[in-house]
Amino acid sequence: MKPALREYFDQQLDAVVAESPQRVHDLLDEVTLYVEDHPAPRLLRELGLRHRRSLCGLYSGIPLTQRPATISGVLSDAIYLYREGILAISRDRRGRIDARELRRQIRITLLHELGHYHGLDERELEELGY
């Protein structure tokens, strides 16, 4: 990915986070946020996906609803945002990145993955619009 496009994406992500309610900021203090260009090939195989642009985000961890009272020896929770996937669905008919759509897709993906952190499944998130 071109550095300028990566920088543009990251600026839009910063804007989305800055505009988010305090509760989102509090949650991001609990969950590590990683931003990568695309998912690793191994992850795509594990998820049964063929194209790296088909994945926009991923939650990795134990959802709060399934977490035992005493927990130790496990990796911390993390959310991954994948630039290529989000950029791919943010393009207009001419293939140009629509800034408003990009911010919307970043917001949707971030909230979707935070929903998984809270134990929501795909069906529940879809019903909520994420």
TORKOL-4160 file (C-alpha; in steps of 0.2 Angstrom, whole numbers, padded with zeros to 4 digits, m for minus):
130
<pt num="1" X="0000" Y="0000" Z="0000"/>
<pt num="2" X="0006" Y="0017" Z="m0004"/>
<pt num="3" X="0012" Y="0027" Z="0011"/>
<pt num="4" X="0001" Y="0042" Z="0006"/>
<pt num="5" X="m0014" Y="0031" Z="0006"/>
<pt num="6" X="m0009" Y="0023" Z="0022"/>
<pt num="7" X="m0007" Y="0040" Z="0030"/>
<pt num="8" X="m0023" Y="0046" Z="0023"/>
<pt num="9" X="m0032" Y="0031" Z="0031"/>
<pt num="10" X="m0024" Y="0033" Z="0047"/>
<pt num="11" X="m0029" Y="0052" Z="0048"/>
<pt num="12" X="m0047" Y="0047" Z="0044"/>
<pt num="13" X="m0046" Y="0034" Z="0058"/>
<pt num="14" X="m0040" Y="0047" Z="0070"/>
<pt num="15" X="m0054" Y="0058" Z="0065"/>
<pt num="16" X="m0067" Y="0044" Z="0068"/>
<pt num="17" X="m0059" Y="0040" Z="0085"/>
<pt num="18" X="m0059" Y="0058" Z="0090"/>
<pt num="19" X="m0077" Y="0060" Z="0086"/>
<pt num="20" X="m0082" Y="0045" Z="0095"/>
<pt num="21" X="m0091" Y="0045" Z="0112"/>
<pt num="22" X="m0081" Y="0044" Z="0128"/>
<pt num="23" X="m0087" Y="0026" Z="0130"/>
<pt num="24" X="m0078" Y="0021" Z="0114"/>
<pt num="25" X="m0062" Y="0029" Z="0121"/>
<pt num="26" X="m0064" Y="0020" Z="0137"/>
<pt num="27" X="m0066" Y="0003" Z="0128"/>
<pt num="28" X="m0051" Y="0007" Z="0117"/>
<pt num="29" X="m0041" Y="0008" Z="0134"/>
<pt num="30" X="m0046" Y="m0010" Z="0137"/>
<pt num="31" X="m0043" Y="m0017" Z="0120"/>
<pt num="32" X="m0027" Y="m0015" Z="0110"/>
<pt num="33" X="m0031" Y="m0008" Z="0093"/>
<pt num="34" X="m0020" Y="m0013" Z="0078"/>
<pt num="35" X="m0021" Y="m0006" Z="0061"/>
<pt num="36" X="m0013" Y="m0017" Z="0047"/>
<pt num="37" X="m0014" Y="m0016" Z="0028"/>
<pt num="38" X="m0021" Y="m0033" Z="0026"/>
<pt num="39" X="m0023" Y="m0049" Z="0036"/>
<pt num="40" X="m0010" Y="m0062" Z="0035"/>
<pt num="41" X="m0012" Y="m0077" Z="0022"/>
<pt num="42" X="m0013" Y="m0089" Z="0037"/>
<pt num="43" X="m0027" Y="m0080" Z="0045"/>
<pt num="44" X="m0037" Y="m0079" Z="0028"/>
<pt num="45" X="m0035" Y="m0098" Z="0026"/>
<pt num="46" X="m0041" Y="m0101" Z="0044"/>
<pt num="47" X="m0056" Y="m0090" Z="0041"/>
<pt num="48" X="m0059" Y="m0098" Z="0024"/>
<pt num="49" X="m0057" Y="m0082" Z="0014"/>
<pt num="50" X="m0049" Y="m0081" Z="m0003"/>
<pt num="51" X="m0046" Y="m0062" Z="m0004"/>
<pt num="52" X="m0037" Y="m0051" Z="0008"/>
<pt num="53" X="m0049" Y="m0037" Z="0004"/>
<pt num="54" X="m0064" Y="m0047" Z="0010"/>
<pt num="55" X="m0059" Y="m0044" Z="0029"/>
<pt num="56" X="m0061" Y="m0027" Z="0036"/>
<pt num="57" X="m0058" Y="m0031" Z="0055"/>
<pt num="58" X="m0056" Y="m0044" Z="0067"/>
<pt num="59" X="m0058" Y="m0046" Z="0086"/>
<pt num="60" X="m0046" Y="m0058" Z="0095"/>
<pt num="61" X="m0049" Y="m0062" Z="0113"/>
<pt num="62" X="m0061" Y="m0069" Z="0125"/>
<pt num="63" X="m0078" Y="m0059" Z="0125"/>
<pt num="64" X="m0083" Y="m0051" Z="0141"/>
<pt num="65" X="m0098" Y="m0062" Z="0142"/>
<pt num="66" X="m0088" Y="m0078" Z="0141"/>
<pt num="67" X="m0073" Y="m0072" Z="0152"/>
<pt num="68" X="m0071" Y="m0082" Z="0169"/>
<pt num="69" X="m0069" Y="m0072" Z="0185"/>
<pt num="70" X="m0051" Y="m0077" Z="0186"/>
<pt num="71" X="m0041" Y="m0076" Z="0170"/>
<pt num="72" X="m0023" Y="m0077" Z="0168"/>
<pt num="73" X="m0010" Y="m0084" Z="0155"/>
<pt num="74" X="m0020" Y="m0078" Z="0140"/>
<pt num="75" X="m0016" Y="m0064" Z="0127"/>
<pt num="76" X="m0024" Y="m0048" Z="0129"/>
<pt num="77" X="m0039" Y="m0043" Z="0119"/>
<pt num="78" X="m0036" Y="m0035" Z="0102"/>
<pt num="79" X="m0045" Y="m0027" Z="0088"/>
<pt num="80" X="m0037" Y="m0027" Z="0071"/>
<pt num="81" X="m0043" Y="m0015" Z="0057"/>
<pt num="82" X="m0037" Y="m0020" Z="0039"/>
<pt num="83" X="m0035" Y="m0004" Z="0028"/>
<pt num="84" X="m0037" Y="m0013" Z="0011"/>
<pt num="85" X="m0053" Y="m0021" Z="0016"/>
<pt num="86" X="m0061" Y="m0005" Z="0022"/>
<pt num="87" X="m0054" Y="0005" Z="0008"/>
<pt num="88" X="m0061" Y="m0007" Z="m0005"/>
<pt num="89" X="m0079" Y="m0005" Z="0001"/>
<pt num="90" X="m0076" Y="0014" Z="0003"/>
<pt num="91" X="m0074" Y="0017" Z="m0016"/>
<pt num="92" X="m0086" Y="0026" Z="m0027"/>
<pt num="93" X="m0092" Y="0019" Z="m0044"/>
<pt num="94" X="m0076" Y="0027" Z="m0052"/>
<pt num="95" X="m0065" Y="0018" Z="m0040"/>
<pt num="96" X="m0061" Y="0034" Z="m0030"/>
<pt num="97" X="m0061" Y="0034" Z="m0011"/>
<pt num="98" X="m0076" Y="0043" Z="m0004"/>
<pt num="99" X="m0070" Y="0051" Z="0012"/>
<pt num="100" X="m0087" Y="0051" Z="0020"/>
<pt num="101" X="m0089" Y="0033" Z="0016"/>
<pt num="102" X="m0072" Y="0029" Z="0022"/>
<pt num="103" X="m0075" Y="0037" Z="0039"/>
<pt num="104" X="m0092" Y="0028" Z="0040"/>
<pt num="105" X="m0084" Y="0011" Z="0036"/>
<pt num="106" X="m0070" Y="0014" Z="0049"/>
<pt num="107" X="m0083" Y="0018" Z="0062"/>
<pt num="108" X="m0094" Y="0003" Z="0057"/>
<pt num="109" X="m0079" Y="m0009" Z="0058"/>
<pt num="110" X="m0073" Y="m0002" Z="0074"/>
<pt num="111" X="m0090" Y="m0003" Z="0083"/>
<pt num="112" X="m0093" Y="m0021" Z="0075"/>
<pt num="113" X="m0077" Y="m0027" Z="0083"/>
<pt num="114" X="m0080" Y="m0019" Z="0100"/>
<pt num="115" X="m0097" Y="m0028" Z="0099"/>
<pt num="116" X="m0088" Y="m0044" Z="0098"/>
<pt num="117" X="m0078" Y="m0039" Z="0113"/>
<pt num="118" X="m0095" Y="m0037" Z="0122"/>
<pt num="119" X="m0100" Y="m0055" Z="0116"/>
<pt num="120" X="m0112" Y="m0050" Z="0102"/>
<pt num="121" X="m0112" Y="m0062" Z="0088"/>
<pt num="122" X="m0113" Y="m0058" Z="0069"/>
<pt num="123" X="m0132" Y="m0060" Z="0069"/>
<pt num="124" X="m0134" Y="m0048" Z="0083"/>
<pt num="125" X="m0122" Y="m0035" Z="0076"/>
<pt num="126" X="m0131" Y="m0036" Z="0059"/>
<pt num="127" X="m0147" Y="m0032" Z="0068"/>
<pt num="128" X="m0139" Y="m0017" Z="0076"/>
<pt num="129" X="m0133" Y="m0011" Z="0059"/>
<pt num="130" X="m0114" Y="m0016" Z="0062"/>
